[in-house]
Amino acid sequence: MQIDIITIFPDYFREAFDYGIVRRACAAGLVSIRAHDLRAWTNDKHHVVDDRPFGGGDGMVLKPDPIFAAVESLTGARRRETVAAGKRVVLLSPQGRPFTQATAAELAQSAQLVLICGRYEGVDERVAEALVTDEISIGDYVLSGGEPAALVVIDATVRLLPGALGSATSATNESFSDGKLDCPQYTRPPEFEGMRAPEVLLNGNHAEIARWRRDAGLDKTKRNRPDLLK
């Protein structure tokens, strides 16, 4: 997979992928990640990428022309309709559809991801209307820019690439993989400050352990995320 990030702060990502699963996936050739400065696709001497919003209001808006030029340069396509199969152009925006484990699994099927990081008051709406294939939000809150959201999307997506995780079953046995939260986890020591790990996890009976994990995961979902059970 090729991942290209369009941002006005490419140095934000300088060391972000030098750790953990993403680093291993890059080293194994499963993914290549590049951060690009949006200013490289401007034509004026000051490399201006933003302007005041039409109709007035606070802040600045990222202009459409450098973003269209950047995506065309990276994908070979000028509009959403001409983006080749296997390529996704993602706008990270508070107005996008919620990013979920299922969304990450969708993106993991792509040959190329282009992530557009918004800034200021946002991105000219013509980018969403005619250019991007996906508009995605990582939560119901506003960030100062799309860069943190890009890190979240990349981490969640890359770990689902075949071979990225140490175990083939890791991604299928965790939270959200089957619509609920994962079960609580315990490790040594068996007892800590009067708190003991559940005996069922220590008895070696795999059928009982599987049953406990299923029920405990459901109980935790009821407590912390009852909305998932709807």
GROMACS elastic network, one bead per residue, 0.5 to 0.9 nm:
[ bonds ]
;  ai    aj funct       b0    kb
    1    29     6  0.86435   500
    1    30     6  0.62904   500
    1    32     6  0.63914   500
    1    33     6  0.85717   500
    1   108     6  0.82042   500
    1   109     6  0.86726   500
    1   110     6  0.68325   500
    1   112     6  0.55723   500
    1   113     6  0.77151   500
    1   158     6  0.87494   500
    1   161     6  0.86468   500
    2    30     6  0.87841   500
    2    31     6  0.57323   500
    2    33     6  0.61737   500
    2    34     6  0.81452   500
    2   110     6  0.85963   500
    2   111     6  0.63174   500
    2   113     6  0.63028   500
    2   114     6  0.83765   500
    3    31     6  0.72786   500
    3    32     6  0.60920   500
    3    34     6  0.63461   500
    3    35     6  0.84929   500
    3   111     6  0.85922   500
    3   112     6  0.57143   500
    3   114     6  0.58699   500
    3   115     6  0.75558   500
    3   154     6  0.81920   500
    4    32     6  0.84053   500
    4    33     6  0.59705   500
    4    35     6  0.58942   500
    4    36     6  0.71434   500
    4    74     6  0.77054   500
    4   112     6  0.77447   500
    4   113     6  0.61866   500
    4   115     6  0.62110   500
    4   116     6  0.86516   500
    5    10     6  0.81109   500
    5    33     6  0.77743   500
    5    34     6  0.61901   500
    5    36     6  0.58637   500
    5    37     6  0.85205   500
    5   113     6  0.82908   500
    5   114     6  0.58049   500
    5   116     6  0.61514   500
    5   117     6  0.73454   500
    5   147     6  0.87629   500
    5   150     6  0.77346   500
    6     9     6  0.87413   500
    6    10     6  0.78579   500
    6    34     6  0.88769   500
    6    35     6  0.62549   500
    6    36     6  0.50907   500
    6    37     6  0.62327   500
    6    38     6  0.58032   500
    6    67     6  0.79987   500
    6    70     6  0.76010   500
    6    71     6  0.84421   500
    6   114     6  0.72967   500
    6   115     6  0.60606   500
    6   117     6  0.60550   500
    6   118     6  0.89539   500
    7    10     6  0.58650   500
    7    35     6  0.71461   500
    7    36     6  0.61956   500
    7    37     6  0.54351   500
    7    38     6  0.55016   500
    7    39     6  0.85676   500
    7   115     6  0.85484   500
    7   116     6  0.65960   500
    7   117     6  0.52967   500
    7   118     6  0.75441   500
    7   119     6  0.86104   500
    7   146     6  0.81606   500
    7   147     6  0.73852   500
    8    11     6  0.88990   500
    8    36     6  0.79079   500
    8    37     6  0.52177   500
    8    38     6  0.54144   500
    8    39     6  0.67784   500
    8    49     6  0.84480   500
    8   117     6  0.80551   500
    8   118     6  0.89053   500
    8   119     6  0.83499   500
    9    12     6  0.56110   500
    9    13     6  0.80565   500
    9    35     6  0.86309   500
    9    36     6  0.84103   500
    9    37     6  0.66279   500
    9    38     6  0.85172   500
    9   147     6  0.81464   500
   10    13     6  0.59025   500
   10    14     6  0.71480   500
   10    34     6  0.88784   500
   10    35     6  0.53170   500
   10    36     6  0.58532   500
   10    37     6  0.56080   500
   10    38     6  0.86956   500
   11    15     6  0.83519   500
   11    35     6  0.80151   500
   11    37     6  0.89515   500
   12    15     6  0.78794   500
   12    16     6  0.75959   500
   12    35     6  0.88397   500
   12   147     6  0.74906   500
   13    17     6  0.72830   500
   13    34     6  0.87620   500
   13    35     6  0.68603   500
   13   147     6  0.82103   500
   13   151     6  0.83537   500
   14    17     6  0.76958   500
   14    18     6  0.86042   500
   14    35     6  0.83094   500
   15    18     6  0.54430   500
   15    19     6  0.82279   500
   16    19     6  0.72335   500
   16   151     6  0.78216   500
   17    20     6  0.79442   500
   17    21     6  0.87904   500
   17    22     6  0.58718   500
   17    23     6  0.55264   500
   17    26     6  0.84251   500
   17    33     6  0.83562   500
   17   151     6  0.87274   500
   17   155     6  0.88061   500
   18    22     6  0.73658   500
   18    23     6  0.50130   500
   18    24     6  0.85394   500
   18    26     6  0.89814   500
   19    22     6  0.65064   500
   19    23     6  0.50666   500
   19    24     6  0.77490   500
   20    23     6  0.55044   500
   20    24     6  0.64416   500
   20    25     6  0.87762   500
   21    24     6  0.51040   500
   21    25     6  0.60657   500
   21    26     6  0.86053   500
   21   155     6  0.80325   500
   21   158     6  0.79282   500
   21   159     6  0.64518   500
   21   164     6  0.65477   500
   21   165     6  0.69625   500
   22    25     6  0.50407   500
   22    26     6  0.61932   500
   22    27     6  0.86121   500
   22    31     6  0.83337   500
   22   154     6  0.82630   500
   22   155     6  0.65279   500
   22   158     6  0.63906   500
   22   159     6  0.69530   500
   22   164     6  0.77879   500
   23    26     6  0.51484   500
   23    27     6  0.61761   500
   23    28     6  0.86073   500
   24    27     6  0.50141   500
   24    28     6  0.60664   500
   24    29     6  0.86273   500
   24    30     6  0.86650   500
   24   164     6  0.72306   500
   25    28     6  0.51098   500
   25    29     6  0.63187   500
   25    30     6  0.51752   500
   25    31     6  0.60456   500
   25    32     6  0.85673   500
   25   158     6  0.73781   500
   25   159     6  0.79729   500
   25   161     6  0.83554   500
   25   163     6  0.78321   500
   25   164     6  0.53995   500
   25   165     6  0.85460   500
   26    29     6  0.51850   500
   26    30     6  0.58142   500
   26    31     6  0.50565   500
   26    32     6  0.58670   500
   26    33     6  0.77806   500
   27    30     6  0.76361   500
   27    31     6  0.82847   500
   27    32     6  0.89323   500
   28    31     6  0.78961   500
   28   163     6  0.87811   500
   28   164     6  0.84510   500
   29    32     6  0.70581   500
   30   158     6  0.84655   500
   30   161     6  0.73808   500
   30   162     6  0.81864   500
   30   163     6  0.77890   500
   30   164     6  0.74334   500
   31   158     6  0.74869   500
   31   161     6  0.85924   500
   36    39     6  0.86703   500
   36    40     6  0.79062   500
   36    70     6  0.87454   500
   37    40     6  0.57525   500
   37    41     6  0.81521   500
   38    41     6  0.58801   500
   38    42     6  0.75885   500
   38    47     6  0.89880   500
   38    49     6  0.73426   500
   38    66     6  0.67289   500
   38    67     6  0.69832   500
   38    70     6  0.69773   500
   39    42     6  0.53797   500
   39    43     6  0.87511   500
   39    47     6  0.54277   500
   39    48     6  0.70149   500
   39    49     6  0.64008   500
   39    66     6  0.74430   500
   40    43     6  0.84288   500
   40    47     6  0.76105   500
   40    66     6  0.82331   500
   40    70     6  0.81711   500
   41    47     6  0.81727   500
   41    49     6  0.88504   500
   41    65     6  0.84076   500
   41    66     6  0.50676   500
   41    67     6  0.75652   500
   41    68     6  0.89465   500
   41    69     6  0.61890   500
   41    70     6  0.59679   500
   41    73     6  0.89872   500
   42    45     6  0.83550   500
   42    46     6  0.85969   500
   42    47     6  0.53085   500
   42    48     6  0.67395   500
   42    49     6  0.70056   500
   42    65     6  0.80209   500
   42    66     6  0.55468   500
   42    69     6  0.84989   500
   43    46     6  0.85011   500
   43    47     6  0.66487   500
   43    48     6  0.84138   500
   43    66     6  0.85016   500
   44    47     6  0.53485   500
   44    48     6  0.68748   500
   45    48     6  0.81295   500
   48    51     6  0.80044   500
   48    63     6  0.86406   500
   49    61     6  0.84637   500
   49    62     6  0.57602   500
   49    63     6  0.56617   500
   49    64     6  0.85042   500
   49    65     6  0.85672   500
   49    66     6  0.68286   500
   49    67     6  0.86977   500
   50    60     6  0.60641   500
   50    61     6  0.52416   500
   50    63     6  0.50754   500
   50    64     6  0.88219   500
   50   120     6  0.86908   500
   50   123     6  0.87672   500
   51    54     6  0.89973   500
   51    59     6  0.87303   500
   51    60     6  0.53554   500
   51    61     6  0.54911   500
   51    62     6  0.65936   500
   51    63     6  0.65642   500
   52    55     6  0.89563   500
   52    56     6  0.73297   500
   52    57     6  0.80901   500
   52    58     6  0.81713   500
   52    59     6  0.68685   500
   52    61     6  0.61211   500
   52    62     6  0.88960   500
   53    56     6  0.56688   500
   53    57     6  0.66102   500
   53    58     6  0.78930   500
   53    59     6  0.75842   500
   53    60     6  0.61247   500
   53    61     6  0.59361   500
   53   121     6  0.84900   500
   53   124     6  0.86689   500
   54    57     6  0.81090   500
   57    60     6  0.86958   500
   58   121     6  0.76350   500
   59   120     6  0.61250   500
   59   121     6  0.55800   500
   59   122     6  0.89876   500
   60   119     6  0.84255   500
   60   120     6  0.55970   500
   60   121     6  0.55608   500
   60   122     6  0.76052   500
   61   118     6  0.88220   500
   61   119     6  0.75037   500
   61   120     6  0.61975   500
   61   121     6  0.53937   500
   61   122     6  0.53210   500
   61   123     6  0.54664   500
   61   124     6  0.62644   500
   62    66     6  0.87879   500
   62    67     6  0.83932   500
   62   118     6  0.73014   500
   62   119     6  0.69676   500
   62   120     6  0.75481   500
   62   121     6  0.80011   500
   62   122     6  0.63432   500
   62   124     6  0.59707   500
   63    66     6  0.66723   500
   63    67     6  0.72303   500
   63   123     6  0.67465   500
   63   124     6  0.58209   500
   63   127     6  0.89568   500
   64    67     6  0.53382   500
   64    68     6  0.61232   500
   64    69     6  0.86257   500
   64   123     6  0.73764   500
   64   124     6  0.56807   500
   64   125     6  0.81558   500
   64   126     6  0.67986   500
   64   127     6  0.60880   500
   65    68     6  0.52405   500
   65    69     6  0.61806   500
   65    70     6  0.86048   500
   65   127     6  0.89983   500
   66    69     6  0.50100   500
   66    70     6  0.60173   500
   66    71     6  0.86535   500
   67    70     6  0.50183   500
   67    71     6  0.62035   500
   67    72     6  0.85173   500
   67   116     6  0.80977   500
   67   127     6  0.75984   500
   68    71     6  0.53186   500
   68    72     6  0.61356   500
   68    73     6  0.85799   500
   68    77     6  0.89804   500
   68    78     6  0.64422   500
   68    79     6  0.79324   500
   68   127     6  0.73748   500
   68   131     6  0.71209   500
   69    72     6  0.51460   500
   69    73     6  0.61247   500
   69    74     6  0.86839   500
   69    78     6  0.74659   500
   70    73     6  0.51187   500
   70    74     6  0.62354   500
   70    75     6  0.85872   500
   71    74     6  0.50987   500
   71    75     6  0.58323   500
   71    76     6  0.74392   500
   71    77     6  0.69770   500
   71    78     6  0.70012   500
   71    79     6  0.87948   500
   71    89     6  0.78206   500
   71   114     6  0.74786   500
   71   116     6  0.89619   500
   71   131     6  0.82991   500
   72    75     6  0.53463   500
   72    79     6  0.80187   500
   73    76     6  0.56626   500
   73    77     6  0.76873   500
   73    78     6  0.85821   500
   74    77     6  0.81303   500
   74   114     6  0.79246   500
   75    78     6  0.83147   500
   75    83     6  0.70933   500
   75    84     6  0.79937   500
   75    87     6  0.75978   500
   75    89     6  0.88129   500
   75   112     6  0.82793   500
   75   114     6  0.82133   500
   76    82     6  0.86006   500
   76    83     6  0.75930   500
   76    84     6  0.84992   500
   77    80     6  0.74437   500
   77    81     6  0.83859   500
   77    82     6  0.54756   500
   77    83     6  0.51949   500
   77    84     6  0.75864   500
   77   131     6  0.89454   500
   78    81     6  0.85062   500
   78    82     6  0.68459   500
   78    83     6  0.76386   500
   78   131     6  0.72037   500
   79    82     6  0.55063   500
   79    83     6  0.66463   500
   79   130     6  0.59068   500
   79   132     6  0.77915   500
   80    83     6  0.53283   500
   80    84     6  0.88970   500
   80    89     6  0.80411   500
   80   129     6  0.87227   500
   80   130     6  0.57721   500
   80   132     6  0.56762   500
   80   133     6  0.59863   500
   81    84     6  0.83660   500
   81   130     6  0.80548   500
   81   131     6  0.80049   500
   81   133     6  0.86561   500
   82    85     6  0.89618   500
   83    86     6  0.85429   500
   83    87     6  0.64640   500
   83    88     6  0.75703   500
   83    89     6  0.82291   500
   83   131     6  0.87167   500
   83   132     6  0.89781   500
   83   133     6  0.82756   500
   84    87     6  0.57335   500
   84    88     6  0.84483   500
   85    88     6  0.81716   500
   85   110     6  0.83797   500
   85   111     6  0.85140   500
   86   109     6  0.73800   500
   86   112     6  0.65057   500
   86   113     6  0.86420   500
   87   110     6  0.57829   500
   87   111     6  0.57645   500
   87   113     6  0.59720   500
   87   114     6  0.78902   500
   87   133     6  0.87856   500
   88   107     6  0.75843   500
   88   110     6  0.67752   500
   88   111     6  0.82447   500
   88   112     6  0.62826   500
   88   114     6  0.62515   500
   88   115     6  0.84745   500
   88   132     6  0.75864   500
   88   133     6  0.58217   500
   88   134     6  0.71501   500
   89   112     6  0.84079   500
   89   113     6  0.59745   500
   89   115     6  0.61747   500
   89   116     6  0.75798   500
   89   131     6  0.75714   500
   89   133     6  0.51831   500
   89   134     6  0.62944   500
   89   135     6  0.85368   500
   90   113     6  0.72046   500
   90   114     6  0.59554   500
   90   116     6  0.60497   500
   90   117     6  0.88683   500
   90   132     6  0.57374   500
   90   133     6  0.61696   500
   90   135     6  0.56474   500
   90   136     6  0.68603   500
   91    96     6  0.78802   500
   91   114     6  0.84484   500
   91   115     6  0.60515   500
   91   117     6  0.66841   500
   91   118     6  0.74572   500
   91   123     6  0.88518   500
   91   127     6  0.82873   500
   91   128     6  0.72006   500
   91   132     6  0.63799   500
   91   133     6  0.82069   500
   91   134     6  0.63199   500
   91   136     6  0.62089   500
   91   137     6  0.86191   500
   91   146     6  0.85653   500
   92    95     6  0.85374   500
   92    96     6  0.70923   500
   92   115     6  0.70194   500
   92   116     6  0.61044   500
   92   117     6  0.57382   500
   92   118     6  0.64516   500
   92   134     6  0.85809   500
   92   135     6  0.60447   500
   92   136     6  0.51325   500
   92   137     6  0.59126   500
   92   138     6  0.80181   500
   92   145     6  0.88018   500
   92   146     6  0.56711   500
   92   147     6  0.85388   500
   92   149     6  0.67218   500
   92   150     6  0.71931   500
   93    96     6  0.53738   500
   93    97     6  0.87607   500
   93   116     6  0.89821   500
   93   117     6  0.79636   500
   93   118     6  0.66958   500
   93   122     6  0.76218   500
   93   123     6  0.85056   500
   93   135     6  0.64886   500
   93   136     6  0.58602   500
   93   137     6  0.52315   500
   93   138     6  0.81824   500
   93   142     6  0.85904   500
   93   145     6  0.87700   500
   93   146     6  0.69999   500
   93   149     6  0.86644   500
   94    97     6  0.83669   500
   94    98     6  0.88661   500
   94   135     6  0.88438   500
   94   136     6  0.74258   500
   94   138     6  0.75421   500
   94   139     6  0.71705   500
   94   140     6  0.67707   500
   94   141     6  0.68460   500
   94   142     6  0.62498   500
   94   143     6  0.82836   500
   95    98     6  0.89056   500
   95   135     6  0.74787   500
   95   136     6  0.73954   500
   95   137     6  0.64749   500
   95   140     6  0.88341   500
   96    99     6  0.84253   500
   96   134     6  0.78931   500
   96   138     6  0.83704   500
   97   134     6  0.83007   500
   97   135     6  0.63130   500
   97   137     6  0.56556   500
   97   138     6  0.83821   500
   98   103     6  0.83069   500
   98   135     6  0.89818   500
   98   136     6  0.60140   500
   98   137     6  0.50350   500
   98   138     6  0.59138   500
   98   139     6  0.65002   500
   98   140     6  0.84059   500
   99   102     6  0.80009   500
   99   103     6  0.57865   500
   99   104     6  0.73018   500
   99   136     6  0.60125   500
   99   137     6  0.57357   500
   99   138     6  0.50626   500
   99   139     6  0.74359   500
   99   153     6  0.78863   500
  100   103     6  0.50278   500
  100   104     6  0.63597   500
  100   105     6  0.86738   500
  100   138     6  0.79913   500
  100   176     6  0.83344   500
  101   104     6  0.50469   500
  101   105     6  0.62608   500
  101   106     6  0.87172   500
  101   156     6  0.75328   500
  101   157     6  0.85002   500
  101   175     6  0.87527   500
  101   176     6  0.63404   500
  101   177     6  0.71107   500
  102   105     6  0.50234   500
  102   106     6  0.63111   500
  102   107     6  0.87937   500
  102   176     6  0.82978   500
  102   177     6  0.80561   500
  103   106     6  0.50005   500
  103   107     6  0.62988   500
  103   108     6  0.85897   500
  103   157     6  0.84777   500
  104   107     6  0.51314   500
  104   108     6  0.60834   500
  104   109     6  0.89323   500
  104   153     6  0.70456   500
  104   154     6  0.85526   500
  104   156     6  0.60122   500
  104   158     6  0.84557   500
  104   160     6  0.76411   500
  105   108     6  0.50555   500
  105   109     6  0.68468   500
  105   156     6  0.85399   500
  105   157     6  0.65524   500
  105   160     6  0.66071   500
  105   161     6  0.85971   500
  106   109     6  0.56291   500
  106   110     6  0.75395   500
  106   157     6  0.84831   500
  107   110     6  0.54800   500
  107   111     6  0.89102   500
  107   112     6  0.89216   500
  107   113     6  0.75575   500
  107   153     6  0.89682   500
  107   157     6  0.64180   500
  108   111     6  0.82000   500
  108   113     6  0.89986   500
  108   156     6  0.89744   500
  108   157     6  0.53453   500
  108   158     6  0.67056   500
  108   159     6  0.86487   500
  108   160     6  0.62902   500
  108   161     6  0.59561   500
  109   161     6  0.79800   500
  110   113     6  0.66702   500
  115   146     6  0.89453   500
  115   150     6  0.67416   500
  116   132     6  0.88810   500
  116   146     6  0.74603   500
  116   147     6  0.87458   500
  116   150     6  0.82055   500
  117   123     6  0.88751   500
  117   145     6  0.65252   500
  117   147     6  0.56793   500
  117   148     6  0.88893   500
  117   149     6  0.80275   500
  117   150     6  0.70850   500
  118   121     6  0.82394   500
  118   122     6  0.54831   500
  118   123     6  0.58440   500
  118   144     6  0.86578   500
  118   145     6  0.55132   500
  118   147     6  0.78998   500
  119   122     6  0.53870   500
  119   123     6  0.71956   500
  119   143     6  0.87213   500
  119   144     6  0.65029   500
  119   146     6  0.65547   500
  119   147     6  0.88331   500
  120   123     6  0.82409   500
  120   144     6  0.68967   500
  120   145     6  0.69997   500
  121   144     6  0.89831   500
  122   125     6  0.85396   500
  122   145     6  0.84942   500
  123   126     6  0.83280   500
  123   127     6  0.71111   500
  123   128     6  0.82455   500
  124   127     6  0.59595   500
  124   128     6  0.77427   500
  125   128     6  0.52472   500
  125   129     6  0.62073   500
  125   130     6  0.87103   500
  126   130     6  0.58631   500
  126   131     6  0.74188   500
  127   130     6  0.56680   500
  127   131     6  0.50489   500
  127   132     6  0.63877   500
  128   131     6  0.59478   500
  128   132     6  0.55068   500
  128   133     6  0.81353   500
  128   134     6  0.81637   500
  128   135     6  0.69833   500
  129   132     6  0.73144   500
  130   133     6  0.85833   500
  132   135     6  0.69675   500
  137   140     6  0.75434   500
  137   141     6  0.88993   500
  137   149     6  0.77911   500
  138   141     6  0.84154   500
  138   149     6  0.62997   500
  138   152     6  0.77764   500
  138   153     6  0.79963   500
  139   142     6  0.81510   500
  142   145     6  0.82424   500
  143   146     6  0.69937   500
  143   147     6  0.89006   500
  143   148     6  0.79590   500
  143   149     6  0.83585   500
  144   147     6  0.86526   500
  144   148     6  0.89516   500
  145   148     6  0.71524   500
  145   149     6  0.79856   500
  146   149     6  0.51478   500
  146   150     6  0.61512   500
  146   151     6  0.88757   500
  147   150     6  0.50175   500
  147   151     6  0.65212   500
  147   152     6  0.89002   500
  148   151     6  0.51776   500
  148   152     6  0.65111   500
  148   153     6  0.88628   500
  149   152     6  0.50857   500
  149   153     6  0.62337   500
  149   154     6  0.85758   500
  150   153     6  0.51490   500
  150   154     6  0.60259   500
  150   155     6  0.85059   500
  151   154     6  0.52118   500
  151   155     6  0.60714   500
  151   156     6  0.85407   500
  152   155     6  0.53243   500
  152   156     6  0.61224   500
  152   157     6  0.84450   500
  153   156     6  0.53303   500
  153   157     6  0.59580   500
  153   158     6  0.84104   500
  154   157     6  0.51521   500
  154   158     6  0.57962   500
  154   159     6  0.84108   500
  155   158     6  0.54223   500
  155   159     6  0.62495   500
  155   160     6  0.89193   500
  156   159     6  0.57768   500
  156   160     6  0.70333   500
  157   160     6  0.54769   500
  157   161     6  0.70684   500
  158   161     6  0.53581   500
  158   162     6  0.89296   500
  158   164     6  0.70312   500
  159   162     6  0.81716   500
  159   163     6  0.85356   500
  159   164     6  0.53845   500
  159   165     6  0.61919   500
  159   171     6  0.80708   500
  160   163     6  0.82483   500
  160   164     6  0.66535   500
  160   165     6  0.74827   500
  160   171     6  0.67583   500
  161   164     6  0.54933   500
  161   165     6  0.79810   500
  162   165     6  0.75778   500
  162   168     6  0.78714   500
  163   166     6  0.71793   500
  163   167     6  0.81367   500
  163   168     6  0.74022   500
  164   167     6  0.86506   500
  164   168     6  0.88930   500
  165   168     6  0.67767   500
  165   169     6  0.87087   500
  165   170     6  0.68911   500
  165   171     6  0.78110   500
  166   169     6  0.88550   500
  166   170     6  0.75953   500
  167   170     6  0.53232   500
  167   171     6  0.82102   500
  168   171     6  0.72416   500
  168   172     6  0.81821   500
  169   172     6  0.52908   500
  169   173     6  0.62824   500
  170   173     6  0.55127   500
  170   174     6  0.66936   500
  171   174     6  0.58365   500
  171   175     6  0.86564   500
  171   177     6  0.70985   500
  172   175     6  0.85289   500
  172   176     6  0.88490   500
  172   177     6  0.55060   500
  172   178     6  0.77056   500
  173   176     6  0.88173   500
  173   177     6  0.65780   500
  173   178     6  0.80928   500
  173   182     6  0.72538   500
  174   177     6  0.58329   500
  174   178     6  0.81893   500
  174   180     6  0.88519   500
  174   181     6  0.72006   500
  174   182     6  0.51390   500
  174   183     6  0.82230   500
  175   178     6  0.74495   500
  175   179     6  0.76463   500
  175   180     6  0.60792   500
  175   183     6  0.80405   500
  175   217     6  0.86418   500
  176   180     6  0.50750   500
  176   181     6  0.56688   500
  176   182     6  0.74266   500
  176   228     6  0.86966   500
  177   180     6  0.72072   500
  177   181     6  0.81907   500
  177   182     6  0.85525   500
  178   181     6  0.81703   500
  179   228     6  0.64638   500
  179   229     6  0.74720   500
  180   217     6  0.70690   500
  180   218     6  0.67130   500
  180   220     6  0.86767   500
  180   221     6  0.59199   500
  180   222     6  0.89688   500
  180   225     6  0.81201   500
  180   228     6  0.62281   500
  180   229     6  0.71326   500
  181   217     6  0.56228   500
  181   218     6  0.70191   500
  181   219     6  0.89829   500
  181   220     6  0.67521   500
  181   221     6  0.53333   500
  181   224     6  0.87016   500
  181   225     6  0.78555   500
  181   228     6  0.85635   500
  182   185     6  0.86331   500
  182   213     6  0.80197   500
  182   214     6  0.83175   500
  182   216     6  0.82408   500
  182   217     6  0.50488   500
  182   218     6  0.81157   500
  182   220     6  0.79524   500
  182   221     6  0.81432   500
  183   212     6  0.85360   500
  183   213     6  0.53583   500
  183   214     6  0.69159   500
  183   215     6  0.79476   500
  183   216     6  0.53085   500
  183   218     6  0.75685   500
  183   219     6  0.84473   500
  183   220     6  0.70241   500
  183   221     6  0.87925   500
  184   213     6  0.77030   500
  184   216     6  0.69113   500
  184   217     6  0.68889   500
  184   220     6  0.78487   500
  186   189     6  0.87753   500
  186   190     6  0.81762   500
  186   197     6  0.63633   500
  186   198     6  0.84023   500
  186   201     6  0.84792   500
  187   190     6  0.69054   500
  187   197     6  0.78985   500
  188   191     6  0.77394   500
  188   192     6  0.86899   500
  188   197     6  0.87299   500
  189   192     6  0.63803   500
  189   196     6  0.86030   500
  189   197     6  0.84259   500
  190   195     6  0.83820   500
  190   196     6  0.57901   500
  190   197     6  0.54568   500
  190   198     6  0.85294   500
  190   199     6  0.88981   500
  190   202     6  0.83554   500
  191   194     6  0.62549   500
  191   195     6  0.55066   500
  191   197     6  0.63541   500
  192   195     6  0.51550   500
  192   196     6  0.64020   500
  192   197     6  0.85433   500
  193   196     6  0.83501   500
  196   199     6  0.80107   500
  197   200     6  0.85923   500
  197   201     6  0.74784   500
  197   202     6  0.81130   500
  198   201     6  0.57718   500
  198   202     6  0.72899   500
  199   202     6  0.52184   500
  199   203     6  0.65326   500
  200   203     6  0.55103   500
  200   204     6  0.77288   500
  200   205     6  0.75670   500
  200   208     6  0.68131   500
  200   209     6  0.60863   500
  200   212     6  0.74560   500
  201   204     6  0.68324   500
  201   205     6  0.79896   500
  201   206     6  0.86562   500
  201   208     6  0.83333   500
  201   209     6  0.58199   500
  201   212     6  0.82978   500
  202   205     6  0.82668   500
  202   209     6  0.87781   500
  203   206     6  0.85474   500
  203   208     6  0.88625   500
  203   209     6  0.84665   500
  204   207     6  0.89514   500
  204   208     6  0.85117   500
  204   209     6  0.77035   500
  205   208     6  0.54609   500
  205   209     6  0.61593   500
  205   210     6  0.87248   500
  206   210     6  0.60415   500
  206   211     6  0.85326   500
  207   210     6  0.52091   500
  207   211     6  0.62687   500
  207   212     6  0.86668   500
  208   211     6  0.50795   500
  208   212     6  0.60962   500
  208   213     6  0.85782   500
  209   212     6  0.50689   500
  209   213     6  0.61032   500
  209   214     6  0.85963   500
  210   213     6  0.51642   500
  210   214     6  0.62181   500
  210   215     6  0.87163   500
  211   214     6  0.52095   500
  211   215     6  0.62699   500
  211   216     6  0.85020   500
  212   215     6  0.52144   500
  212   216     6  0.58250   500
  212   217     6  0.83284   500
  213   216     6  0.50951   500
  213   217     6  0.59033   500
  213   218     6  0.84651   500
  214   217     6  0.53148   500
  214   218     6  0.63399   500
  214   219     6  0.87891   500
  215   218     6  0.50910   500
  215   219     6  0.61863   500
  215   220     6  0.86810   500
  216   219     6  0.50035   500
  216   220     6  0.61673   500
  216   221     6  0.85542   500
  217   220     6  0.51686   500
  217   221     6  0.61762   500
  217   222     6  0.86902   500
  218   221     6  0.50512   500
  218   222     6  0.62594   500
  218   223     6  0.87655   500
  218   229     6  0.89224   500
  219   222     6  0.51307   500
  219   223     6  0.63921   500
  219   224     6  0.87601   500
  220   223     6  0.50956   500
  220   224     6  0.59891   500
  220   225     6  0.76865   500
  220   226     6  0.88813   500
  221   224     6  0.53159   500
  221   226     6  0.58071   500
  221   227     6  0.85379   500
  221   228     6  0.73033   500
  221   229     6  0.76261   500
  222   225     6  0.58633   500
  222   227     6  0.82668   500
  222   228     6  0.83952   500
  222   229     6  0.75104   500
  223   226     6  0.64460   500
  224   227     6  0.88162   500
  225   228     6  0.57867   500
  225   229     6  0.77710   500
  226   229     6  0.55060   500
  226   230     6  0.72634   500
  227   230     6  0.55026   500
